[in-house]
Amino acid sequence: MVSENNFLGFLGLIKGGGKILMDFNRALFTKVDITAITEIPLQNKKIKILSNHPTSSYKLSMDGKIVKAIVITDMKAFWSNTKYLVVQLD
């Protein structure tokens, strides 16, 4: 779900979280099954992943200068630090 502030949020299992997500509106997040989702479509020129996910656990799928999607290559590692994914879209 994209908010009016150009943030994209996904909520996995509700456990823990990082400092960046201490005060936020959970209604802005889309619930997903973290054991099944392997790709998050974006179609945006610039993105910034604000939540804490190991860079070795995902890659960006590109089409020229457009970020097509975040491709999760290691689900366990990707969701190990936080069950929230916050992406800033520019």
A tleap script that builds the chain and sets N, CA, C and O, in Angstrom:
source leaprc.protein.ff14SB
mol = sequence {
  NMET VAL SER GLU ASN ASN PHE LEU GLY PHE
  LEU GLY LEU ILE LYS GLY GLY GLY LYS ILE
  LEU MET ASP PHE ASN ARG ALA LEU PHE THR
  LYS VAL ASP ILE THR ALA ILE THR GLU ILE
  PRO LEU GLN ASN LYS LYS ILE LYS ILE LEU
  SER ASN HIE PRO THR SER SER TYR LYS LEU
  SER MET ASP GLY LYS ILE VAL LYS ALA ILE
  VAL ILE THR ASP MET LYS ALA PHE TRP SER
  ASN THR LYS TYR LEU VAL VAL GLN LEU CASP
}
set mol.1.N position { 0.850 -1.163 0.000 }
set mol.1.CA position { 0.000 0.000 0.000 }
set mol.1.C position { 0.897 1.229 0.000 }
set mol.1.O position { 1.835 1.300 0.794 }
set mol.2.N position { 0.633 2.197 -0.871 }
set mol.2.CA position { 1.412 3.428 -0.930 }
set mol.2.C position { 0.642 4.506 -0.188 }
set mol.2.O position { -0.525 4.759 -0.485 }
set mol.3.N position { 1.295 5.141 0.778 }
set mol.3.CA position { 0.644 6.196 1.545 }
set mol.3.C position { 0.784 7.522 0.824 }
set mol.3.O position { 1.483 7.624 -0.184 }
set mol.4.N position { 0.110 8.540 1.350 }
set mol.4.CA position { 0.199 9.876 0.771 }
set mol.4.C position { 1.595 10.463 0.885 }
set mol.4.O position { 1.889 11.464 0.232 }
set mol.5.N position { 2.463 9.872 1.696 }
set mol.5.CA position { 3.836 10.342 1.869 }
set mol.5.C position { 4.831 9.576 1.013 }
set mol.5.O position { 6.038 9.669 1.234 }
set mol.6.N position { 4.339 8.822 0.039 }
set mol.6.CA position { 5.180 8.031 -0.854 }
set mol.6.C position { 5.975 6.960 -0.127 }
set mol.6.O position { 7.144 6.733 -0.438 }
set mol.7.N position { 5.351 6.306 0.833 }
set mol.7.CA position { 5.961 5.179 1.510 }
set mol.7.C position { 5.156 3.929 1.184 }
set mol.7.O position { 3.929 3.965 1.093 }
set mol.8.N position { 5.858 2.851 1.014 }
set mol.8.CA position { 5.237 1.564 0.756 }
set mol.8.C position { 5.525 0.698 1.962 }
set mol.8.O position { 6.675 0.605 2.391 }
set mol.9.N position { 4.510 0.064 2.517 }
set mol.9.CA position { 4.730 -0.739 3.703 }
set mol.9.C position { 4.108 -2.111 3.610 }
set mol.9.O position { 2.979 -2.257 3.141 }
set mol.10.N position { 4.827 -3.107 4.048 }
set mol.10.CA position { 4.333 -4.475 4.108 }
set mol.10.C position { 4.536 -4.991 5.517 }
set mol.10.O position { 5.578 -4.754 6.127 }
set mol.11.N position { 3.554 -5.688 6.028 }
set mol.11.CA position { 3.598 -6.232 7.369 }
set mol.11.C position { 3.593 -7.741 7.279 }
set mol.11.O position { 2.655 -8.342 6.755 }
set mol.12.N position { 4.644 -8.345 7.793 }
set mol.12.CA position { 4.695 -9.799 7.860 }
set mol.12.C position { 4.064 -10.234 9.170 }
set mol.12.O position { 3.038 -9.682 9.567 }
set mol.13.N position { 4.628 -11.173 9.826 }
set mol.13.CA position { 4.143 -11.604 11.131 }
set mol.13.C position { 4.405 -10.498 12.151 }
set mol.13.O position { 5.453 -9.854 12.102 }
set mol.14.N position { 3.490 -10.274 13.053 }
set mol.14.CA position { 3.662 -9.199 14.029 }
set mol.14.C position { 4.519 -9.705 15.180 }
set mol.14.O position { 4.023 -10.281 16.148 }
set mol.15.N position { 5.823 -9.473 15.044 }
set mol.15.CA position { 6.798 -9.818 16.076 }
set mol.15.C position { 7.879 -8.764 16.024 }
set mol.15.O position { 8.414 -8.491 14.950 }
set mol.16.N position { 8.204 -8.187 17.106 }
set mol.16.CA position { 9.331 -7.260 17.172 }
set mol.16.C position { 9.224 -6.104 16.209 }
set mol.16.O position { 8.128 -5.699 15.821 }
set mol.17.N position { 10.351 -5.583 15.832 }
set mol.17.CA position { 10.414 -4.447 14.933 }
set mol.17.C position { 11.687 -3.686 15.201 }
set mol.17.O position { 12.367 -3.937 16.197 }
set mol.18.N position { 12.014 -2.773 14.336 }
set mol.18.CA position { 13.226 -1.986 14.488 }
set mol.18.C position { 12.940 -0.614 15.055 }
set mol.18.O position { 11.782 -0.214 15.172 }
set mol.19.N position { 13.976 0.098 15.404 }
set mol.19.CA position { 13.833 1.429 15.979 }
set mol.19.C position { 13.117 2.385 15.029 }
set mol.19.O position { 12.369 3.259 15.468 }
set mol.20.N position { 13.345 2.219 13.748 }
set mol.20.CA position { 12.731 3.103 12.769 }
set mol.20.C position { 11.206 2.996 12.777 }
set mol.20.O position { 10.508 3.903 12.323 }
set mol.21.N position { 10.704 1.886 13.294 }
set mol.21.CA position { 9.271 1.636 13.250 }
set mol.21.C position { 8.612 1.711 14.623 }
set mol.21.O position { 7.580 1.080 14.853 }
set mol.22.N position { 9.195 2.466 15.520 }
set mol.22.CA position { 8.662 2.535 16.874 }
set mol.22.C position { 7.287 3.217 16.921 }
set mol.22.O position { 6.416 2.795 17.682 }
set mol.23.N position { 7.089 4.256 16.121 }
set mol.23.CA position { 5.855 5.016 16.155 }
set mol.23.C position { 5.319 5.120 14.736 }
set mol.23.O position { 5.759 5.971 13.964 }
set mol.24.N position { 4.367 4.255 14.389 }
set mol.24.CA position { 3.833 4.250 13.040 }
set mol.24.C position { 2.407 3.737 13.039 }
set mol.24.O position { 1.947 3.142 14.013 }
set mol.25.N position { 1.724 3.967 11.956 }
set mol.25.CA position { 0.339 3.566 11.801 }
set mol.25.C position { 0.284 2.227 11.070 }
set mol.25.O position { 0.555 2.164 9.870 }
set mol.26.N position { -0.061 1.174 11.773 }
set mol.26.CA position { -0.107 -0.166 11.174 }
set mol.26.C position { -1.135 -0.268 10.060 }
set mol.26.O position { -1.036 -1.161 9.218 }
set mol.27.N position { -2.116 0.618 10.032 }
set mol.27.CA position { -3.142 0.600 8.987 }
set mol.27.C position { -2.552 0.920 7.611 }
set mol.27.O position { -3.173 0.627 6.589 }
set mol.28.N position { -1.367 1.514 7.579 }
set mol.28.CA position { -0.718 1.840 6.311 }
set mol.28.C position { 0.028 0.652 5.707 }
set mol.28.O position { 0.597 0.767 4.622 }
set mol.29.N position { 0.028 -0.490 6.404 }
set mol.29.CA position { 0.762 -1.657 5.945 }
set mol.29.C position { -0.185 -2.686 5.343 }
set mol.29.O position { -1.338 -2.813 5.756 }
set mol.30.N position { 0.324 -3.412 4.366 }
set mol.30.CA position { -0.397 -4.517 3.754 }
set mol.30.C position { 0.138 -5.806 4.354 }
set mol.30.O position { 1.348 -6.035 4.345 }
set mol.31.N position { -0.745 -6.652 4.875 }
set mol.31.CA position { -0.316 -7.929 5.441 }
set mol.31.C position { 0.017 -8.897 4.318 }
set mol.31.O position { -0.708 -9.000 3.328 }
set mol.32.N position { 1.128 -9.604 4.489 }
set mol.32.CA position { 1.546 -10.608 3.508 }
set mol.32.C position { 2.021 -11.855 4.245 }
set mol.32.O position { 2.392 -11.797 5.418 }
set mol.33.N position { 2.003 -12.964 3.551 }
set mol.33.CA position { 2.541 -14.214 4.083 }
set mol.33.C position { 4.025 -14.236 3.756 }
set mol.33.O position { 4.402 -14.439 2.602 }
set mol.34.N position { 4.867 -14.030 4.757 }
set mol.34.CA position { 6.304 -13.920 4.500 }
set mol.34.C position { 6.927 -15.243 4.069 }
set mol.34.O position { 8.068 -15.261 3.608 }
set mol.35.N position { 6.205 -16.341 4.207 }
set mol.35.CA position { 6.734 -17.625 3.739 }
set mol.35.C position { 6.421 -17.850 2.266 }
set mol.35.O position { 6.932 -18.790 1.656 }
set mol.36.N position { 5.580 -16.987 1.691 }
set mol.36.CA position { 5.166 -17.186 0.301 }
set mol.36.C position { 5.587 -16.052 -0.638 }
set mol.36.O position { 5.745 -16.276 -1.838 }
set mol.37.N position { 5.768 -14.858 -0.117 }
set mol.37.CA position { 6.085 -13.719 -0.987 }
set mol.37.C position { 7.576 -13.719 -1.330 }
set mol.37.O position { 8.429 -13.758 -0.443 }
set mol.38.N position { 7.867 -13.675 -2.604 }
set mol.38.CA position { 9.260 -13.658 -3.051 }
set mol.38.C position { 9.592 -12.414 -3.865 }
set mol.38.O position { 10.762 -12.132 -4.124 }
set mol.39.N position { 8.574 -11.678 -4.263 }
set mol.39.CA position { 8.793 -10.490 -5.082 }
set mol.39.C position { 7.771 -9.418 -4.725 }
set mol.39.O position { 6.586 -9.702 -4.555 }
set mol.40.N position { 8.250 -8.181 -4.616 }
set mol.40.CA position { 7.384 -7.046 -4.313 }
set mol.40.C position { 7.493 -6.056 -5.464 }
set mol.40.O position { 8.509 -5.377 -5.606 }
set mol.41.N position { 6.448 -5.971 -6.288 }
set mol.41.CA position { 6.495 -5.084 -7.449 }
set mol.41.C position { 6.510 -3.609 -7.033 }
set mol.41.O position { 5.818 -3.218 -6.093 }
set mol.42.N position { 7.299 -2.798 -7.738 }
set mol.42.CA position { 7.419 -1.383 -7.400 }
set mol.42.C position { 7.178 -0.466 -8.596 }
set mol.42.O position { 6.333 0.425 -8.514 }
set mol.43.N position { 7.889 -0.657 -9.692 }
set mol.43.CA position { 7.799 0.201 -10.879 }
set mol.43.C position { 8.052 1.669 -10.518 }
set mol.43.O position { 7.187 2.525 -10.703 }
set mol.44.N position { 9.244 1.939 -10.005 }
set mol.44.CA position { 9.586 3.288 -9.587 }
set mol.44.C position { 11.033 3.600 -9.961 }
set mol.44.O position { 11.871 2.699 -10.006 }
set mol.45.N position { 11.329 4.878 -10.230 }
set mol.45.CA position { 12.695 5.264 -10.603 }
set mol.45.C position { 13.676 5.149 -9.447 }
set mol.45.O position { 14.780 4.632 -9.622 }
set mol.46.N position { 13.290 5.622 -8.274 }
set mol.46.CA position { 14.179 5.593 -7.117 }
set mol.46.C position { 13.430 5.020 -5.938 }
set mol.46.O position { 12.272 5.359 -5.693 }
set mol.47.N position { 14.103 4.146 -5.207 }
set mol.47.CA position { 13.529 3.618 -3.977 }
set mol.47.C position { 14.606 3.642 -2.898 }
set mol.47.O position { 15.803 3.664 -3.187 }
set mol.48.N position { 14.156 3.636 -1.664 }
set mol.48.CA position { 15.074 3.510 -0.537 }
set mol.48.C position { 14.403 2.596 0.471 }
set mol.48.O position { 13.308 2.887 0.951 }
set mol.49.N position { 15.059 1.489 0.791 }
set mol.49.CA position { 14.522 0.575 1.793 }
set mol.49.C position { 14.914 1.124 3.158 }
set mol.49.O position { 16.096 1.192 3.496 }
set mol.50.N position { 13.901 1.519 3.946 }
set mol.50.CA position { 14.141 2.158 5.236 }
set mol.50.C position { 14.219 1.164 6.385 }
set mol.50.O position { 14.870 1.435 7.394 }
set mol.51.N position { 13.567 0.024 6.244 }
set mol.51.CA position { 13.623 -0.991 7.301 }
set mol.51.C position { 14.922 -1.787 7.163 }
set mol.51.O position { 15.587 -1.735 6.128 }
set mol.52.N position { 15.269 -2.515 8.208 }
set mol.52.CA position { 16.558 -3.186 8.299 }
set mol.52.C position { 16.482 -4.621 7.760 }
set mol.52.O position { 15.984 -5.523 8.434 }
set mol.53.N position { 16.983 -4.813 6.538 }
set mol.53.CA position { 17.023 -6.132 5.908 }
set mol.53.C position { 18.426 -6.356 5.343 }
set mol.53.O position { 18.972 -5.462 4.696 }
set mol.54.N position { 19.019 -7.521 5.572 }
set mol.54.CA position { 20.362 -7.777 5.043 }
set mol.54.C position { 20.392 -7.618 3.513 }
set mol.54.O position { 19.561 -8.193 2.810 }
set mol.55.N position { 21.336 -6.851 3.016 }
set mol.55.CA position { 21.412 -6.613 1.571 }
set mol.55.C position { 21.681 -7.888 0.782 }
set mol.55.O position { 21.382 -7.959 -0.409 }
set mol.56.N position { 22.241 -8.885 1.439 }
set mol.56.CA position { 22.506 -10.155 0.754 }
set mol.56.C position { 21.245 -11.008 0.606 }
set mol.56.O position { 21.282 -12.046 -0.055 }
set mol.57.N position { 20.125 -10.585 1.212 }
set mol.57.CA position { 18.900 -11.391 1.190 }
set mol.57.C position { 17.910 -10.969 0.109 }
set mol.57.O position { 16.845 -11.571 -0.027 }
set mol.58.N position { 18.258 -9.938 -0.658 }
set mol.58.CA position { 17.365 -9.486 -1.724 }
set mol.58.C position { 18.179 -8.841 -2.842 }
set mol.58.O position { 19.359 -8.528 -2.682 }
set mol.59.N position { 17.515 -8.656 -3.970 }
set mol.59.CA position { 18.112 -7.903 -5.072 }
set mol.59.C position { 17.015 -7.065 -5.699 }
set mol.59.O position { 15.829 -7.349 -5.533 }
set mol.60.N position { 17.419 -6.037 -6.416 }
set mol.60.CA position { 16.464 -5.197 -7.113 }
set mol.60.C position { 16.388 -5.636 -8.564 }
set mol.60.O position { 17.410 -5.753 -9.241 }
set mol.61.N position { 15.180 -5.876 -9.035 }
set mol.61.CA position { 14.962 -6.209 -10.434 }
set mol.61.C position { 14.780 -4.897 -11.192 }
set mol.61.O position { 13.883 -4.111 -10.887 }
set mol.62.N position { 15.639 -4.672 -12.181 }
set mol.62.CA position { 15.658 -3.395 -12.891 }
set mol.62.C position { 15.195 -3.558 -14.342 }
set mol.62.O position { 15.371 -4.612 -14.952 }
set mol.63.N position { 14.604 -2.495 -14.871 }
set mol.63.CA position { 14.274 -2.380 -16.290 }
set mol.63.C position { 14.806 -1.022 -16.717 }
set mol.63.O position { 14.102 -0.014 -16.646 }
set mol.64.N position { 16.054 -1.007 -17.160 }
set mol.64.CA position { 16.720 0.262 -17.423 }
set mol.64.C position { 16.967 0.974 -16.107 }
set mol.64.O position { 17.662 0.455 -15.234 }
set mol.65.N position { 16.392 2.174 -15.963 }
set mol.65.CA position { 16.549 2.950 -14.731 }
set mol.65.C position { 15.353 2.789 -13.791 }
set mol.65.O position { 15.291 3.447 -12.753 }
set mol.66.N position { 14.424 1.936 -14.138 }
set mol.66.CA position { 13.231 1.707 -13.324 }
set mol.66.C position { 13.439 0.477 -12.436 }
set mol.66.O position { 13.852 -0.580 -12.912 }
set mol.67.N position { 13.148 0.630 -11.141 }
set mol.67.CA position { 13.180 -0.511 -10.226 }
set mol.67.C position { 11.842 -1.224 -10.382 }
set mol.67.O position { 10.805 -0.711 -9.960 }
set mol.68.N position { 11.868 -2.398 -10.984 }
set mol.68.CA position { 10.640 -3.156 -11.212 }
set mol.68.C position { 10.136 -3.807 -9.938 }
set mol.68.O position { 8.932 -3.811 -9.679 }
set mol.69.N position { 11.054 -4.367 -9.125 }
set mol.69.CA position { 10.628 -5.122 -7.954 }
set mol.69.C position { 11.796 -5.355 -7.006 }
set mol.69.O position { 12.965 -5.282 -7.387 }
set mol.70.N position { 11.438 -5.638 -5.757 }
set mol.70.CA position { 12.388 -6.191 -4.795 }
set mol.70.C position { 12.199 -7.697 -4.868 }
set mol.70.O position { 11.094 -8.199 -4.659 }
set mol.71.N position { 13.267 -8.414 -5.163 }
set mol.71.CA position { 13.213 -9.871 -5.249 }
set mol.71.C position { 13.898 -10.429 -4.007 }
set mol.71.O position { 15.091 -10.210 -3.796 }
set mol.72.N position { 13.141 -11.145 -3.194 }
set mol.72.CA position { 13.680 -11.725 -1.965 }
set mol.72.C position { 14.360 -13.037 -2.326 }
set mol.72.O position { 13.709 -13.972 -2.792 }
set mol.73.N position { 15.666 -13.104 -2.111 }
set mol.73.CA position { 16.443 -14.290 -2.477 }
set mol.73.C position { 16.658 -15.236 -1.299 }
set mol.73.O position { 16.936 -16.419 -1.492 }
set mol.74.N position { 16.529 -14.713 -0.081 }
set mol.74.CA position { 16.678 -15.526 1.131 }
set mol.74.C position { 15.624 -15.054 2.134 }
set mol.74.O position { 15.861 -14.127 2.909 }
set mol.75.N position { 14.457 -15.705 2.108 }
set mol.75.CA position { 13.330 -15.278 2.942 }
set mol.75.C position { 13.668 -15.244 4.430 }
set mol.75.O position { 13.321 -14.290 5.126 }
set mol.76.N position { 14.336 -16.268 4.908 }
set mol.76.CA position { 14.655 -16.354 6.344 }
set mol.76.C position { 15.526 -15.173 6.767 }
set mol.76.O position { 15.249 -14.525 7.776 }
set mol.77.N position { 16.558 -14.896 6.011 }
set mol.77.CA position { 17.443 -13.779 6.333 }
set mol.77.C position { 16.741 -12.433 6.151 }
set mol.77.O position { 16.914 -11.529 6.968 }
set mol.78.N position { 15.954 -12.297 5.090 }
set mol.78.CA position { 15.281 -11.032 4.799 }
set mol.78.C position { 14.405 -10.579 5.952 }
set mol.78.O position { 14.416 -9.402 6.311 }
set mol.79.N position { 13.647 -11.496 6.537 }
set mol.79.CA position { 12.722 -11.162 7.616 }
set mol.79.C position { 13.330 -11.378 9.005 }
set mol.79.O position { 12.604 -11.310 9.996 }
set mol.80.N position { 14.629 -11.635 9.108 }
set mol.80.CA position { 15.243 -11.957 10.399 }
set mol.80.C position { 15.327 -10.762 11.353 }
set mol.80.O position { 15.219 -10.954 12.564 }
set mol.81.N position { 15.513 -9.556 10.859 }
set mol.81.CA position { 15.677 -8.381 11.711 }
set mol.81.C position { 14.354 -7.709 12.066 }
set mol.81.O position { 14.204 -7.152 13.153 }
set mol.82.N position { 13.409 -7.766 11.154 }
set mol.82.CA position { 12.113 -7.114 11.344 }
set mol.82.C position { 11.078 -7.788 10.460 }
set mol.82.O position { 11.403 -8.320 9.398 }
set mol.83.N position { 9.849 -7.760 10.898 }
set mol.83.CA position { 8.755 -8.325 10.114 }
set mol.83.C position { 8.024 -7.245 9.342 }
set mol.83.O position { 6.931 -7.477 8.826 }
set mol.84.N position { 8.622 -6.063 9.260 }
set mol.84.CA position { 8.061 -4.950 8.498 }
set mol.84.C position { 9.020 -4.590 7.375 }
set mol.84.O position { 10.239 -4.621 7.543 }
set mol.85.N position { 8.448 -4.249 6.229 }
set mol.85.CA position { 9.241 -3.731 5.116 }
set mol.85.C position { 8.724 -2.334 4.830 }
set mol.85.O position { 7.544 -2.147 4.534 }
set mol.86.N position { 9.613 -1.356 4.919 }
set mol.86.CA position { 9.253 0.026 4.632 }
set mol.86.C position { 10.132 0.502 3.492 }
set mol.86.O position { 11.358 0.439 3.573 }
set mol.87.N position { 9.497 0.978 2.427 }
set mol.87.CA position { 10.213 1.438 1.248 }
set mol.87.C position { 9.771 2.865 0.938 }
set mol.87.O position { 8.576 3.150 0.861 }
set mol.88.N position { 10.740 3.753 0.761 }
set mol.88.CA position { 10.433 5.119 0.352 }
set mol.88.C position { 10.520 5.190 -1.165 }
set mol.88.O position { 11.517 4.780 -1.762 }
set mol.89.N position { 9.476 5.708 -1.776 }
set mol.89.CA position { 9.447 5.855 -3.234 }
set mol.89.C position { 9.676 7.307 -3.585 }
set mol.89.O position { 9.039 8.196 -3.019 }
set mol.90.N position { 10.588 7.556 -4.523 }
set mol.90.CA position { 10.859 8.933 -4.971 }
set mol.90.C position { 10.382 9.125 -6.383 }
set mol.90.O position { 10.520 10.214 -6.939 }
savepdb mol mol.pdb
quit
